[in-house]
Amino acid sequence: MRKVLGLVLLALGCFCVNVQAAETLTGSEVLSVQKGGVADKVYMQMKPALKIATYNIGKNEIADDVTDFTALNTAIKNIGADVITLSEIDNKTARSKKVDQLKAIAEANGLYYAFGKALDFDGGEYGVGILSRYAITHSQTIRLPSGEAEQRVVLLAQISKPGFDSPLIIMATHLDWKKDPAIRLEQVRHILEVSIGDVSSDFKDISSSIKLLAGDFNSVRNERPLKEIEYFFNPVRKDGVDDRSWPAVNPAIDIDHIFTFKGQKWTIKNLEIPHDNENFMWSSVSDHLPVIAELELAEQ
């Protein structure tokens, strides 16, 4: 089993990280002191804002014509986010009639996009995606431990939004679905290691960068995989907001989530999980509801 990250000291852009087994913290290993990095900054006025959403669109084949994205494009417009992470994307598969789904959705909505392939499937590819109003300057797909189960990944994309003093790294994922959380725990631990630079990536100063993690975690809030994510990330939740997102027709459980990295402080201005209403039938698009958050950065 992969080692899990333990005690972290974040000060002046430097991390000291203990890497040890899940249940013991001995402080036997320390990462090298980071040189440089993204400087800490507190925003007193003119706080940068970001609207981010996560949406599993895997059941968009509900439609008779899987190449008709009319309802899905309407959903994307209704979400109206700066960044949307998407799960269960087909890229030129036979079942999707060889359509590059993410490209088609992005072009229809005037958005930039990045695709992260999890596996080869049905004559094409299958994975996760990120849509953005702002140019994606770099992206990378990192494979997660998946054992004998379906391969899963985390997709990282760097964007620069006006008003922010440094780029944001958006991390999109879709974790294993089995009832036994063992594989999800390994996947979560790997994501944590990526986020603080203990697993190599293409992103300079990733450990101190502004990071947001979102996707379909196939775990509810009190399940251990989500609790382990909270070593380094804060869940985006708001008192009084019902965050159940599946199944869309009558939601029972919360498995789609957004997290912000603990190196930053965000104010949650609004959190919404829209339900079927007279204006739009979300359950006609996917078996998941989107999770939509409006955030304001208080400390970089």
Summary of the structure (lengths in Angstrom):
residues: 300
radius of gyration: 18.6
end to end distance: 33.3
largest distance: 58.4
contacts: 1012
relative contact order: 0.18
helix: 16%
strand: 37%
